[in-house]
C-alpha cells in the first residue's frame, strides 16, 4: 500500500495486511499468519462471520472451543 498506515492492533490481535480475492474467490493467507497458526497445505479452516466481516479459525481450535462450550452447557443443565 502507498501512504496509508494502519493504527497498531490491540494487544493480542494482529493486522496481517491486505489480500486480493481471485476470480474464484481465493485468497493467499500472508506467510507470517500461516507460520503463527501453523497453517500448512491441506489444513482445514472454519470460516466464521458477523455483521462486520469474516474470520478464519484452524478447525482444531474451533473444535476444542466448541467441545468446551458443550461441556459448560451440560454442567449448567445438571
N, C-alpha and C positions, 0 to 999 in steps of 0.2 A: 504494500500500500504506500501511497505517497502523501506525506504531510499529515495524515490522520494518526493521532496517537490515542490509544485506549487508556482509560484510567486503570490503576492497578486493581487486580481482582481481590475480593475479600479473602481473609486468611482461610486456607483450606480449599479455596476454589481456584480454578485456573482458566485463563483465556488462552487458547492454543493458536489463535489466528483465524483467518477465514479460509474457506474451501469453496470450490466451484462444483456445481452439480452438473454431471454429464447428461447427454441426451437420454440415457437410460436411467437417470435418477441416481447414479452412483456418485459417491464422494470418496476422496482419499483422506483417511484419518491421519493427521500430522504425525510424523515419526516420533516426536517426543511423547505424545499422548499414547501411541501404541506401546512404546517402551515402558512408560509409567504403569500402564494397566496390563502389561504382558499380552497384548493383542497380537496374535500370530495368524498367518494364513489358516483358514479353517475355524477360527474362533467364532463362537456364537455370541451375538449381542442381542439384548432385548431393546426394542425401540419403544420409548415411552414419550408422552407429550402432555402438556397442559395448554392453557389458552395462550401462553407466551412462546412456546417453542417445543423442540424435540430434544430428547436425551437418549444417549446410547449407554447401556449398562451391561458389563460382562454377565452372561447368563448365570455363572456360578454365584456371583454376588447377589443377583436378583433372587435366585432360588433360595439362597441362605437366608436372606432378609424375609422372604415370603414364609419360609418354614418357621422362623422365629415369631412372626406375626400370628401365624396359625396357632402356635403353641400358647402364646399370650392370650389369644381369644378363647381357646379351650379352657384355660385356667380360670378366666373370668366367669364362664358359664357353669363351672362346677359348684 
